């Protein structure tokens, strides 16, 4: 089954609509800790032979990144555009 196309902006807005109120109450520091936990789970999944789990962990990391962006007033699509797509983009390493 093919996944439906989804923009970064649409996904970030979905996360905001579904979890935004609770996320804002939690705040940045605890949310960052949840994000780091998901990064650790992704690191473990990268070393496994479980493609389904790897996809889930990438999705979790993206969802928690959107959460952090939402509670800190950052539009990720705009940030990515401004840094990587506008003008010549970054030079050298990211």
PDB file of N, CA, C and O in Angstrom:
ATOM      1  N   UNK A   1       0.846  -1.172   0.000  1.00  0.00           N
ATOM      2  CA  UNK A   1       0.000   0.000   0.000  1.00  0.00           C
ATOM      3  C   UNK A   1       0.898   1.243   0.000  1.00  0.00           C
ATOM      4  O   UNK A   1       1.784   1.381   0.843  1.00  0.00           O
ATOM      5  N   UNK A   2       0.657   2.132  -0.946  1.00  0.00           N
ATOM      6  CA  UNK A   2       1.443   3.356  -1.064  1.00  0.00           C
ATOM      7  C   UNK A   2       0.945   4.400  -0.069  1.00  0.00           C
ATOM      8  O   UNK A   2      -0.256   4.537   0.163  1.00  0.00           O
ATOM      9  N   UNK A   3       1.878   5.118   0.501  1.00  0.00           N
ATOM     10  CA  UNK A   3       1.531   6.182   1.448  1.00  0.00           C
ATOM     11  C   UNK A   3       1.015   7.394   0.684  1.00  0.00           C
ATOM     12  O   UNK A   3       1.445   7.665  -0.437  1.00  0.00           O
ATOM     13  N   UNK A   4       0.106   8.107   1.294  1.00  0.00           N
ATOM     14  CA  UNK A   4      -0.397   9.349   0.720  1.00  0.00           C
ATOM     15  C   UNK A   4       0.673  10.423   0.853  1.00  0.00           C
ATOM     16  O   UNK A   4       1.368  10.504   1.866  1.00  0.00           O
ATOM     17  N   UNK A   5       0.797  11.247  -0.184  1.00  0.00           N
ATOM     18  CA  UNK A   5       1.753  12.344  -0.129  1.00  0.00           C
ATOM     19  C   UNK A   5       1.317  13.348   0.938  1.00  0.00           C
ATOM     20  O   UNK A   5       0.133  13.650   1.086  1.00  0.00           O
ATOM     21  N   UNK A   6       2.287  13.848   1.664  1.00  0.00           N
ATOM     22  CA  UNK A   6       2.020  14.756   2.770  1.00  0.00           C
ATOM     23  C   UNK A   6       3.130  15.783   2.830  1.00  0.00           C
ATOM     24  O   UNK A   6       4.306  15.427   2.768  1.00  0.00           O
ATOM     25  N   UNK A   7       2.778  17.048   2.947  1.00  0.00           N
ATOM     26  CA  UNK A   7       3.821  18.066   3.080  1.00  0.00           C
ATOM     27  C   UNK A   7       4.259  18.167   4.538  1.00  0.00           C
ATOM     28  O   UNK A   7       3.547  17.756   5.454  1.00  0.00           O
ATOM     29  N   UNK A   8       5.440  18.721   4.719  1.00  0.00           N
ATOM     30  CA  UNK A   8       5.939  18.975   6.074  1.00  0.00           C
ATOM     31  C   UNK A   8       4.994  19.912   6.810  1.00  0.00           C
ATOM     32  O   UNK A   8       4.696  19.704   7.986  1.00  0.00           O
ATOM     33  N   UNK A   9       4.523  20.945   6.117  1.00  0.00           N
ATOM     34  CA  UNK A   9       3.590  21.899   6.709  1.00  0.00           C
ATOM     35  C   UNK A   9       2.305  21.218   7.170  1.00  0.00           C
ATOM     36  O   UNK A   9       1.820  21.485   8.270  1.00  0.00           O
ATOM     37  N   UNK A  10       1.756  20.345   6.340  1.00  0.00           N
ATOM     38  CA  UNK A  10       0.527  19.625   6.708  1.00  0.00           C
ATOM     39  C   UNK A  10       0.756  18.749   7.937  1.00  0.00           C
ATOM     40  O   UNK A  10      -0.087  18.702   8.833  1.00  0.00           O
ATOM     41  N   UNK A  11       1.880  18.066   7.981  1.00  0.00           N
ATOM     42  CA  UNK A  11       2.151  17.196   9.120  1.00  0.00           C
ATOM     43  C   UNK A  11       2.344  18.002  10.395  1.00  0.00           C
ATOM     44  O   UNK A  11       1.819  17.634  11.446  1.00  0.00           O
ATOM     45  N   UNK A  12       3.091  19.095  10.315  1.00  0.00           N
ATOM     46  CA  UNK A  12       3.295  19.926  11.503  1.00  0.00           C
ATOM     47  C   UNK A  12       1.964  20.460  12.007  1.00  0.00           C
ATOM     48  O   UNK A  12       1.733  20.484  13.216  1.00  0.00           O
ATOM     49  N   UNK A  13       1.092  20.886  11.116  1.00  0.00           N
ATOM     50  CA  UNK A  13      -0.227  21.375  11.525  1.00  0.00           C
ATOM     51  C   UNK A  13      -1.074  20.254  12.122  1.00  0.00           C
ATOM     52  O   UNK A  13      -1.833  20.493  13.061  1.00  0.00           O
ATOM     53  N   UNK A  14      -0.956  19.052  11.599  1.00  0.00           N
ATOM     54  CA  UNK A  14      -1.679  17.900  12.162  1.00  0.00           C
ATOM     55  C   UNK A  14      -1.232  17.646  13.605  1.00  0.00           C
ATOM     56  O   UNK A  14      -2.059  17.448  14.495  1.00  0.00           O
ATOM     57  N   UNK A  15       0.080  17.654  13.820  1.00  0.00           N
ATOM     58  CA  UNK A  15       0.616  17.444  15.173  1.00  0.00           C
ATOM     59  C   UNK A  15       0.109  18.543  16.106  1.00  0.00           C
ATOM     60  O   UNK A  15      -0.270  18.265  17.244  1.00  0.00           O
ATOM     61  N   UNK A  16       0.102  19.776  15.634  1.00  0.00           N
ATOM     62  CA  UNK A  16      -0.389  20.901  16.445  1.00  0.00           C
ATOM     63  C   UNK A  16      -1.856  20.720  16.796  1.00  0.00           C
ATOM     64  O   UNK A  16      -2.245  20.890  17.951  1.00  0.00           O
ATOM     65  N   UNK A  17      -2.671  20.376  15.807  1.00  0.00           N
ATOM     66  CA  UNK A  17      -4.109  20.219  16.042  1.00  0.00           C
ATOM     67  C   UNK A  17      -4.399  19.061  16.998  1.00  0.00           C
ATOM     68  O   UNK A  17      -5.276  19.165  17.856  1.00  0.00           O
ATOM     69  N   UNK A  18      -3.673  17.977  16.850  1.00  0.00           N
ATOM     70  CA  UNK A  18      -3.958  16.787  17.659  1.00  0.00           C
ATOM     71  C   UNK A  18      -3.359  16.856  19.061  1.00  0.00           C
ATOM     72  O   UNK A  18      -3.982  16.396  20.018  1.00  0.00           O
ATOM     73  N   UNK A  19      -2.162  17.423  19.195  1.00  0.00           N
ATOM     74  CA  UNK A  19      -1.440  17.363  20.466  1.00  0.00           C
ATOM     75  C   UNK A  19      -1.048  18.725  21.040  1.00  0.00           C
ATOM     76  O   UNK A  19      -0.524  18.796  22.152  1.00  0.00           O
ATOM     77  N   UNK A  20      -1.294  19.804  20.298  1.00  0.00           N
ATOM     78  CA  UNK A  20      -0.767  21.114  20.642  1.00  0.00           C
ATOM     79  C   UNK A  20      -1.059  21.606  22.040  1.00  0.00           C
ATOM     80  O   UNK A  20      -0.166  22.119  22.714  1.00  0.00           O
ATOM     81  N   UNK A  21      -2.283  21.461  22.486  1.00  0.00           N
ATOM     82  CA  UNK A  21      -2.649  21.971  23.817  1.00  0.00           C
ATOM     83  C   UNK A  21      -1.843  21.255  24.904  1.00  0.00           C
ATOM     84  O   UNK A  21      -1.299  21.892  25.806  1.00  0.00           O
ATOM     85  N   UNK A  22      -1.776  19.946  24.808  1.00  0.00           N
ATOM     86  CA  UNK A  22      -1.030  19.156  25.794  1.00  0.00           C
ATOM     87  C   UNK A  22       0.474  19.448  25.697  1.00  0.00           C
ATOM     88  O   UNK A  22       1.159  19.573  26.711  1.00  0.00           O
ATOM     89  N   UNK A  23       0.970  19.555  24.463  1.00  0.00           N
ATOM     90  CA  UNK A  23       2.391  19.815  24.261  1.00  0.00           C
ATOM     91  C   UNK A  23       2.802  21.155  24.865  1.00  0.00           C
ATOM     92  O   UNK A  23       3.849  21.252  25.505  1.00  0.00           O
ATOM     93  N   UNK A  24       1.989  22.180  24.667  1.00  0.00           N
ATOM     94  CA  UNK A  24       2.315  23.512  25.185  1.00  0.00           C
ATOM     95  C   UNK A  24       2.400  23.485  26.715  1.00  0.00           C
ATOM     96  O   UNK A  24       3.275  24.121  27.302  1.00  0.00           O
ATOM     97  N   UNK A  25       1.498  22.753  27.353  1.00  0.00           N
ATOM     98  CA  UNK A  25       1.525  22.642  28.813  1.00  0.00           C
ATOM     99  C   UNK A  25       2.788  21.930  29.295  1.00  0.00           C
ATOM    100  O   UNK A  25       3.324  22.263  30.352  1.00  0.00           O
ATOM    101  N   UNK A  26       3.263  20.952  28.524  1.00  0.00           N
ATOM    102  CA  UNK A  26       4.458  20.203  28.917  1.00  0.00           C
ATOM    103  C   UNK A  26       5.692  21.106  28.837  1.00  0.00           C
ATOM    104  O   UNK A  26       6.554  21.058  29.714  1.00  0.00           O
ATOM    105  N   UNK A  27       5.773  21.920  27.797  1.00  0.00           N
ATOM    106  CA  UNK A  27       6.894  22.841  27.658  1.00  0.00           C
ATOM    107  C   UNK A  27       8.085  22.262  26.915  1.00  0.00           C
ATOM    108  O   UNK A  27       8.130  21.080  26.573  1.00  0.00           O
ATOM    109  N   UNK A  28       9.037  23.135  26.681  1.00  0.00           N
ATOM    110  CA  UNK A  28      10.173  22.781  25.841  1.00  0.00           C
ATOM    111  C   UNK A  28      11.103  21.751  26.472  1.00  0.00           C
ATOM    112  O   UNK A  28      11.424  20.749  25.833  1.00  0.00           O
ATOM    113  N   UNK A  29      11.542  21.969  27.705  1.00  0.00           N
ATOM    114  CA  UNK A  29      12.551  21.074  28.293  1.00  0.00           C
ATOM    115  C   UNK A  29      12.068  19.618  28.373  1.00  0.00           C
ATOM    116  O   UNK A  29      12.790  18.724  27.931  1.00  0.00           O
ATOM    117  N   UNK A  30      10.879  19.351  28.919  1.00  0.00           N
ATOM    118  CA  UNK A  30      10.431  17.954  28.954  1.00  0.00           C
ATOM    119  C   UNK A  30      10.186  17.385  27.551  1.00  0.00           C
ATOM    120  O   UNK A  30      10.414  16.200  27.309  1.00  0.00           O
ATOM    121  N   UNK A  31       9.726  18.226  26.643  1.00  0.00           N
ATOM    122  CA  UNK A  31       9.490  17.762  25.273  1.00  0.00           C
ATOM    123  C   UNK A  31      10.804  17.397  24.610  1.00  0.00           C
ATOM    124  O   UNK A  31      10.888  16.408  23.882  1.00  0.00           O
ATOM    125  N   UNK A  32      11.825  18.193  24.862  1.00  0.00           N
ATOM    126  CA  UNK A  32      13.141  17.876  24.316  1.00  0.00           C
ATOM    127  C   UNK A  32      13.635  16.528  24.835  1.00  0.00           C
ATOM    128  O   UNK A  32      14.258  15.771  24.091  1.00  0.00           O
ATOM    129  N   UNK A  33      13.367  16.223  26.091  1.00  0.00           N
ATOM    130  CA  UNK A  33      13.775  14.922  26.640  1.00  0.00           C
ATOM    131  C   UNK A  33      13.044  13.777  25.927  1.00  0.00           C
ATOM    132  O   UNK A  33      13.651  12.746  25.637  1.00  0.00           O
ATOM    133  N   UNK A  34      11.751  13.949  25.643  1.00  0.00           N
ATOM    134  CA  UNK A  34      11.012  12.933  24.885  1.00  0.00           C
ATOM    135  C   UNK A  34      11.621  12.777  23.490  1.00  0.00           C
ATOM    136  O   UNK A  34      11.782  11.662  22.993  1.00  0.00           O
ATOM    137  N   UNK A  35      11.958  13.915  22.863  1.00  0.00           N
ATOM    138  CA  UNK A  35      12.583  13.898  21.542  1.00  0.00           C
ATOM    139  C   UNK A  35      13.889  13.098  21.585  1.00  0.00           C
ATOM    140  O   UNK A  35      14.142  12.275  20.705  1.00  0.00           O
ATOM    141  N   UNK A  36      14.703  13.336  22.590  1.00  0.00           N
ATOM    142  CA  UNK A  36      15.975  12.624  22.706  1.00  0.00           C
ATOM    143  C   UNK A  36      15.762  11.125  22.932  1.00  0.00           C
ATOM    144  O   UNK A  36      16.535  10.302  22.441  1.00  0.00           O
ATOM    145  N   UNK A  37      14.722  10.780  23.669  1.00  0.00           N
ATOM    146  CA  UNK A  37      14.408   9.360  23.846  1.00  0.00           C
ATOM    147  C   UNK A  37      14.091   8.724  22.495  1.00  0.00           C
ATOM    148  O   UNK A  37      14.528   7.611  22.204  1.00  0.00           O
ATOM    149  N   UNK A  38      13.327   9.441  21.679  1.00  0.00           N
ATOM    150  CA  UNK A  38      12.997   8.918  20.349  1.00  0.00           C
ATOM    151  C   UNK A  38      14.233   8.814  19.470  1.00  0.00           C
ATOM    152  O   UNK A  38      14.345   7.886  18.670  1.00  0.00           O
ATOM    153  N   UNK A  39      15.169   9.759  19.608  1.00  0.00           N
ATOM    154  CA  UNK A  39      16.435   9.677  18.868  1.00  0.00           C
ATOM    155  C   UNK A  39      17.175   8.394  19.265  1.00  0.00           C
ATOM    156  O   UNK A  39      17.733   7.708  18.409  1.00  0.00           O
ATOM    157  N   UNK A  40      17.176   8.078  20.550  1.00  0.00           N
ATOM    158  CA  UNK A  40      17.805   6.850  21.022  1.00  0.00           C
ATOM    159  C   UNK A  40      17.136   5.610  20.451  1.00  0.00           C
ATOM    160  O   UNK A  40      17.811   4.650  20.077  1.00  0.00           O
ATOM    161  N   UNK A  41      15.809   5.629  20.385  1.00  0.00           N
ATOM    162  CA  UNK A  41      15.090   4.493  19.809  1.00  0.00           C
ATOM    163  C   UNK A  41      15.391   4.368  18.318  1.00  0.00           C
ATOM    164  O   UNK A  41      15.489   3.259  17.792  1.00  0.00           O
ATOM    165  N   UNK A  42      15.539   5.502  17.640  1.00  0.00           N
ATOM    166  CA  UNK A  42      15.916   5.469  16.226  1.00  0.00           C
ATOM    167  C   UNK A  42      17.321   4.886  16.067  1.00  0.00           C
ATOM    168  O   UNK A  42      17.568   4.094  15.158  1.00  0.00           O
ATOM    169  N   UNK A  43      18.231   5.276  16.942  1.00  0.00           N
ATOM    170  CA  UNK A  43      19.595   4.747  16.883  1.00  0.00           C
ATOM    171  C   UNK A  43      19.592   3.224  17.020  1.00  0.00           C
ATOM    172  O   UNK A  43      20.313   2.527  16.306  1.00  0.00           O
ATOM    173  N   UNK A  44      18.787   2.723  17.928  1.00  0.00           N
ATOM    174  CA  UNK A  44      18.668   1.271  18.105  1.00  0.00           C
ATOM    175  C   UNK A  44      18.078   0.628  16.856  1.00  0.00           C
ATOM    176  O   UNK A  44      18.560  -0.409  16.400  1.00  0.00           O
ATOM    177  N   UNK A  45      17.040   1.241  16.307  1.00  0.00           N
ATOM    178  CA  UNK A  45      16.379   0.691  15.117  1.00  0.00           C
ATOM    179  C   UNK A  45      17.313   0.685  13.911  1.00  0.00           C
ATOM    180  O   UNK A  45      17.233  -0.210  13.069  1.00  0.00           O
ATOM    181  N   UNK A  46      18.193   1.671  13.820  1.00  0.00           N
ATOM    182  CA  UNK A  46      19.146   1.714  12.699  1.00  0.00           C
ATOM    183  C   UNK A  46      20.078   0.512  12.711  1.00  0.00           C
ATOM    184  O   UNK A  46      20.592   0.111  11.667  1.00  0.00           O
ATOM    185  N   UNK A  47      20.297  -0.059  13.883  1.00  0.00           N
ATOM    186  CA  UNK A  47      21.167  -1.221  13.992  1.00  0.00           C
ATOM    187  C   UNK A  47      20.430  -2.548  13.932  1.00  0.00           C
ATOM    188  O   UNK A  47      21.028  -3.607  14.126  1.00  0.00           O
ATOM    189  N   UNK A  48      19.151  -2.493  13.667  1.00  0.00           N
ATOM    190  CA  UNK A  48      18.358  -3.731  13.655  1.00  0.00           C
ATOM    191  C   UNK A  48      18.035  -4.156  12.226  1.00  0.00           C
ATOM    192  O   UNK A  48      18.346  -3.457  11.263  1.00  0.00           O
ATOM    193  N   UNK A  49      17.418  -5.293  12.121  1.00  0.00           N
ATOM    194  CA  UNK A  49      16.942  -5.798  10.833  1.00  0.00           C
ATOM    195  C   UNK A  49      15.421  -5.744  10.774  1.00  0.00           C
ATOM    196  O   UNK A  49      14.789  -6.659  10.247  1.00  0.00           O
ATOM    197  N   UNK A  50      14.832  -4.684  11.308  1.00  0.00           N
ATOM    198  CA  UNK A  50      13.380  -4.572  11.378  1.00  0.00           C
ATOM    199  C   UNK A  50      12.932  -3.299  10.654  1.00  0.00           C
ATOM    200  O   UNK A  50      12.830  -2.237  11.269  1.00  0.00           O
ATOM    201  N   UNK A  51      12.664  -3.406   9.346  1.00  0.00           N
ATOM    202  CA  UNK A  51      12.291  -2.217   8.573  1.00  0.00           C
ATOM    203  C   UNK A  51      11.024  -1.526   9.089  1.00  0.00           C
ATOM    204  O   UNK A  51      10.920  -0.301   9.020  1.00  0.00           O
ATOM    205  N   UNK A  52      10.080  -2.285   9.596  1.00  0.00           N
ATOM    206  CA  UNK A  52       8.841  -1.682  10.109  1.00  0.00           C
ATOM    207  C   UNK A  52       9.148  -0.812  11.331  1.00  0.00           C
ATOM    208  O   UNK A  52       8.643   0.305  11.444  1.00  0.00           O
ATOM    209  N   UNK A  53       9.967  -1.321  12.236  1.00  0.00           N
ATOM    210  CA  UNK A  53      10.337  -0.548  13.416  1.00  0.00           C
ATOM    211  C   UNK A  53      11.147   0.677  13.030  1.00  0.00           C
ATOM    212  O   UNK A  53      10.970   1.744  13.618  1.00  0.00           O
ATOM    213  N   UNK A  54      12.028   0.543  12.057  1.00  0.00           N
ATOM    214  CA  UNK A  54      12.829   1.675  11.597  1.00  0.00           C
ATOM    215  C   UNK A  54      11.915   2.789  11.071  1.00  0.00           C
ATOM    216  O   UNK A  54      12.112   3.957  11.406  1.00  0.00           O
ATOM    217  N   UNK A  55      10.926   2.440  10.259  1.00  0.00           N
ATOM    218  CA  UNK A  55       9.967   3.445   9.762  1.00  0.00           C
ATOM    219  C   UNK A  55       9.223   4.108  10.914  1.00  0.00           C
ATOM    220  O   UNK A  55       9.041   5.325  10.915  1.00  0.00           O
ATOM    221  N   UNK A  56       8.795   3.324  11.884  1.00  0.00           N
ATOM    222  CA  UNK A  56       8.076   3.874  13.043  1.00  0.00           C
ATOM    223  C   UNK A  56       8.942   4.858  13.809  1.00  0.00           C
ATOM    224  O   UNK A  56       8.461   5.916  14.215  1.00  0.00           O
ATOM    225  N   UNK A  57      10.194   4.533  14.009  1.00  0.00           N
ATOM    226  CA  UNK A  57      11.075   5.413  14.780  1.00  0.00           C
ATOM    227  C   UNK A  57      11.400   6.694  14.022  1.00  0.00           C
ATOM    228  O   UNK A  57      11.493   7.759  14.632  1.00  0.00           O
ATOM    229  N   UNK A  58      11.575   6.613  12.701  1.00  0.00           N
ATOM    230  CA  UNK A  58      11.743   7.841  11.920  1.00  0.00           C
ATOM    231  C   UNK A  58      10.501   8.715  12.045  1.00  0.00           C
ATOM    232  O   UNK A  58      10.611   9.932  12.194  1.00  0.00           O
ATOM    233  N   UNK A  59       9.328   8.108  11.986  1.00  0.00           N
ATOM    234  CA  UNK A  59       8.077   8.864  12.116  1.00  0.00           C
ATOM    235  C   UNK A  59       7.968   9.508  13.497  1.00  0.00           C
ATOM    236  O   UNK A  59       7.545  10.658  13.615  1.00  0.00           O
ATOM    237  N   UNK A  60       8.348   8.771  14.538  1.00  0.00           N
ATOM    238  CA  UNK A  60       8.296   9.327  15.897  1.00  0.00           C
ATOM    239  C   UNK A  60       9.238  10.522  16.048  1.00  0.00           C
ATOM    240  O   UNK A  60       8.870  11.532  16.647  1.00  0.00           O
ATOM    241  N   UNK A  61      10.451  10.408  15.506  1.00  0.00           N
ATOM    242  CA  UNK A  61      11.407  11.510  15.598  1.00  0.00           C
ATOM    243  C   UNK A  61      10.854  12.744  14.893  1.00  0.00           C
ATOM    244  O   UNK A  61      10.947  13.855  15.415  1.00  0.00           O
ATOM    245  N   UNK A  62      10.281  12.551  13.712  1.00  0.00           N
ATOM    246  CA  UNK A  62       9.704  13.681  12.991  1.00  0.00           C
ATOM    247  C   UNK A  62       8.545  14.301  13.765  1.00  0.00           C
ATOM    248  O   UNK A  62       8.427  15.525  13.822  1.00  0.00           O
ATOM    249  N   UNK A  63       7.695  13.479  14.355  1.00  0.00           N
ATOM    250  CA  UNK A  63       6.554  13.996  15.126  1.00  0.00           C
ATOM    251  C   UNK A  63       7.025  14.815  16.322  1.00  0.00           C
ATOM    252  O   UNK A  63       6.481  15.886  16.591  1.00  0.00           O
ATOM    253  N   UNK A  64       8.027  14.324  17.039  1.00  0.00           N
ATOM    254  CA  UNK A  64       8.526  15.067  18.202  1.00  0.00           C
ATOM    255  C   UNK A  64       9.281  16.323  17.781  1.00  0.00           C
ATOM    256  O   UNK A  64       9.260  17.319  18.504  1.00  0.00           O
ATOM    257  N   UNK A  65       9.948  16.298  16.628  1.00  0.00           N
ATOM    258  CA  UNK A  65      10.579  17.512  16.110  1.00  0.00           C
ATOM    259  C   UNK A  65       9.514  18.561  15.779  1.00  0.00           C
ATOM    260  O   UNK A  65       9.693  19.745  16.064  1.00  0.00           O
ATOM    261  N   UNK A  66       8.414  18.123  15.179  1.00  0.00           N
ATOM    262  CA  UNK A  66       7.304  19.040  14.904  1.00  0.00           C
ATOM    263  C   UNK A  66       6.738  19.605  16.196  1.00  0.00           C
ATOM    264  O   UNK A  66       6.403  20.787  16.263  1.00  0.00           O
ATOM    265  N   UNK A  67       6.632  18.779  17.208  1.00  0.00           N
ATOM    266  CA  UNK A  67       6.144  19.241  18.506  1.00  0.00           C
ATOM    267  C   UNK A  67       7.049  20.329  19.068  1.00  0.00           C
ATOM    268  O   UNK A  67       6.566  21.373  19.505  1.00  0.00           O
ATOM    269  N   UNK A  68       8.351  20.094  19.062  1.00  0.00           N
ATOM    270  CA  UNK A  68       9.293  21.102  19.552  1.00  0.00           C
ATOM    271  C   UNK A  68       9.169  22.395  18.753  1.00  0.00           C
ATOM    272  O   UNK A  68       9.177  23.486  19.323  1.00  0.00           O
ATOM    273  N   UNK A  69       9.056  22.272  17.450  1.00  0.00           N
ATOM    274  CA  UNK A  69       8.903  23.461  16.607  1.00  0.00           C
ATOM    275  C   UNK A  69       7.614  24.191  16.946  1.00  0.00           C
ATOM    276  O   UNK A  69       7.608  25.417  17.057  1.00  0.00           O
ATOM    277  N   UNK A  70       6.533  23.461  17.110  1.00  0.00           N
ATOM    278  CA  UNK A  70       5.240  24.087  17.422  1.00  0.00           C
ATOM    279  C   UNK A  70       5.288  24.879  18.717  1.00  0.00           C
ATOM    280  O   UNK A  70       4.837  26.024  18.759  1.00  0.00           O
ATOM    281  N   UNK A  71       5.823  24.292  19.763  1.00  0.00           N
ATOM    282  CA  UNK A  71       5.787  24.993  21.053  1.00  0.00           C
ATOM    283  C   UNK A  71       6.808  26.119  21.129  1.00  0.00           C
ATOM    284  O   UNK A  71       6.796  26.916  22.068  1.00  0.00           O
ATOM    285  N   UNK A  72       7.699  26.181  20.128  1.00  0.00           N
ATOM    286  CA  UNK A  72       8.680  27.263  20.082  1.00  0.00           C
ATOM    287  C   UNK A  72       8.431  28.228  18.923  1.00  0.00           C
ATOM    288  O   UNK A  72       9.276  29.066  18.609  1.00  0.00           O
ATOM    289  N   UNK A  73       7.267  28.101  18.295  1.00  0.00           N
ATOM    290  CA  UNK A  73       6.862  29.046  17.261  1.00  0.00           C
ATOM    291  C   UNK A  73       7.690  28.994  15.986  1.00  0.00           C
ATOM    292  O   UNK A  73       7.891  30.020  15.336  1.00  0.00           O
ATOM    293  N   UNK A  74       8.173  27.805  15.621  1.00  0.00           N
ATOM    294  CA  UNK A  74       8.977  27.661  14.412  1.00  0.00           C
ATOM    295  C   UNK A  74       8.168  26.898  13.360  1.00  0.00           C
ATOM    296  O   UNK A  74       7.702  25.785  13.604  1.00  0.00           O
ATOM    297  N   UNK A  75       8.013  27.512  12.199  1.00  0.00           N
ATOM    298  CA  UNK A  75       7.393  26.854  11.049  1.00  0.00           C
ATOM    299  C   UNK A  75       8.511  26.095  10.339  1.00  0.00           C
ATOM    300  O   UNK A  75       9.387  26.705   9.726  1.00  0.00           O
ATOM    301  N   UNK A  76       8.481  24.771  10.421  1.00  0.00           N
ATOM    302  CA  UNK A  76       9.576  23.971   9.879  1.00  0.00           C
ATOM    303  C   UNK A  76       9.718  24.107   8.371  1.00  0.00           C
ATOM    304  O   UNK A  76      10.839  24.171   7.866  1.00  0.00           O
ATOM    305  N   UNK A  77       8.615  24.153   7.645  1.00  0.00           N
ATOM    306  CA  UNK A  77       8.701  24.275   6.186  1.00  0.00           C
ATOM    307  C   UNK A  77       9.401  25.572   5.807  1.00  0.00           C
ATOM    308  O   UNK A  77      10.234  25.589   4.901  1.00  0.00           O
ATOM    309  N   UNK A  78       9.068  26.648   6.491  1.00  0.00           N
ATOM    310  CA  UNK A  78       9.715  27.933   6.219  1.00  0.00           C
ATOM    311  C   UNK A  78      11.183  27.884   6.608  1.00  0.00           C
ATOM    312  O   UNK A  78      12.037  28.383   5.876  1.00  0.00           O
ATOM    313  N   UNK A  79      11.480  27.291   7.748  1.00  0.00           N
ATOM    314  CA  UNK A  79      12.868  27.195   8.201  1.00  0.00           C
ATOM    315  C   UNK A  79      13.718  26.396   7.211  1.00  0.00           C
ATOM    316  O   UNK A  79      14.837  26.789   6.882  1.00  0.00           O
ATOM    317  N   UNK A  80      13.176  25.273   6.742  1.00  0.00           N
ATOM    318  CA  UNK A  80      13.907  24.440   5.778  1.00  0.00           C
ATOM    319  C   UNK A  80      14.087  25.204   4.468  1.00  0.00           C
ATOM    320  O   UNK A  80      15.171  25.198   3.884  1.00  0.00           O
ATOM    321  N   UNK A  81      13.032  25.854   4.014  1.00  0.00           N
ATOM    322  CA  UNK A  81      13.136  26.632   2.781  1.00  0.00           C
ATOM    323  C   UNK A  81      14.204  27.709   2.903  1.00  0.00           C
ATOM    324  O   UNK A  81      15.079  27.833   2.047  1.00  0.00           O
ATOM    325  N   UNK A  82      14.120  28.487   3.977  1.00  0.00           N
ATOM    326  CA  UNK A  82      15.044  29.608   4.149  1.00  0.00           C
ATOM    327  C   UNK A  82      16.498  29.141   4.251  1.00  0.00           C
ATOM    328  O   UNK A  82      17.403  29.807   3.748  1.00  0.00           O
ATOM    329  N   UNK A  83      16.718  28.006   4.898  1.00  0.00           N
ATOM    330  CA  UNK A  83      18.098  27.533   5.110  1.00  0.00           C
ATOM    331  C   UNK A  83      18.644  26.781   3.894  1.00  0.00           C
ATOM    332  O   UNK A  83      19.796  26.980   3.511  1.00  0.00           O
ATOM    333  N   UNK A  84      17.814  25.907   3.278  1.00  0.00           N
ATOM    334  CA  UNK A  84      18.333  24.997   2.265  1.00  0.00           C
ATOM    335  C   UNK A  84      17.899  25.294   0.835  1.00  0.00           C
ATOM    336  O   UNK A  84      18.562  24.845  -0.100  1.00  0.00           O
ATOM    337  N   UNK A  85      16.824  26.025   0.634  1.00  0.00           N
ATOM    338  CA  UNK A  85      16.306  26.211  -0.716  1.00  0.00           C
ATOM    339  C   UNK A  85      16.413  27.635  -1.237  1.00  0.00           C
ATOM    340  O   UNK A  85      16.488  27.841  -2.449  1.00  0.00           O
ATOM    341  N   UNK A  86      16.422  28.609  -0.359  1.00  0.00           N
ATOM    342  CA  UNK A  86      16.475  30.009  -0.789  1.00  0.00           C
ATOM    343  C   UNK A  86      17.894  30.350  -1.256  1.00  0.00           C
ATOM    344  O   UNK A  86      18.878  29.911  -0.662  1.00  0.00           O
ATOM    345  N   UNK A  87      17.978  31.125  -2.308  1.00  0.00           N
ATOM    346  CA  UNK A  87      19.292  31.515  -2.804  1.00  0.00           C
ATOM    347  C   UNK A  87      20.103  30.310  -3.190  1.00  0.00           C
ATOM    348  O   UNK A  87      19.602  29.405  -3.857  1.00  0.00           O
ATOM    349  N   UNK A  88      21.342  30.286  -2.780  1.00  0.00           N
ATOM    350  CA  UNK A  88      22.238  29.171  -3.085  1.00  0.00           C
ATOM    351  C   UNK A  88      22.237  28.101  -2.004  1.00  0.00           C
ATOM    352  O   UNK A  88      22.946  27.101  -2.118  1.00  0.00           O
ATOM    353  N   UNK A  89      21.434  28.306  -0.941  1.00  0.00           N
ATOM    354  CA  UNK A  89      21.435  27.361   0.163  1.00  0.00           C
ATOM    355  C   UNK A  89      22.743  27.444   0.933  1.00  0.00           C
ATOM    356  O   UNK A  89      23.579  28.298   0.640  1.00  0.00           O
ATOM    357  N   UNK A  90      22.930  26.574   1.906  1.00  0.00           N
ATOM    358  CA  UNK A  90      24.164  26.623   2.701  1.00  0.00           C
ATOM    359  C   UNK A  90      25.362  26.154   1.869  1.00  0.00           C
ATOM    360  O   UNK A  90      25.215  25.357   0.942  1.00  0.00           O
ATOM    361  N   UNK A  91      26.512  26.646   2.206  1.00  0.00           N
ATOM    362  CA  UNK A  91      27.727  26.189   1.559  1.00  0.00           C
ATOM    363  C   UNK A  91      28.482  25.288   2.535  1.00  0.00           C
ATOM    364  O   UNK A  91      28.409  25.468   3.750  1.00  0.00           O
ATOM    365  N   UNK A  92      29.195  24.334   1.989  1.00  0.00           N
ATOM    366  CA  UNK A  92      29.934  23.420   2.838  1.00  0.00           C
ATOM    367  C   UNK A  92      28.996  22.440   3.526  1.00  0.00           C
ATOM    368  O   UNK A  92      28.046  21.943   2.920  1.00  0.00           O
ATOM    369  N   UNK A  93      29.267  22.174   4.767  1.00  0.00           N
ATOM    370  CA  UNK A  93      28.451  21.229   5.548  1.00  0.00           C
ATOM    371  C   UNK A  93      27.185  21.904   6.037  1.00  0.00           C
ATOM    372  O   UNK A  93      27.116  23.130   6.125  1.00  0.00           O
ATOM    373  N   UNK A  94      26.160  21.078   6.361  1.00  0.00           N
ATOM    374  CA  UNK A  94      24.910  21.591   6.887  1.00  0.00           C
ATOM    375  C   UNK A  94      25.182  22.371   8.141  1.00  0.00           C
ATOM    376  O   UNK A  94      24.254  22.897   8.754  1.00  0.00           O
TER     377      UNK A  94
END
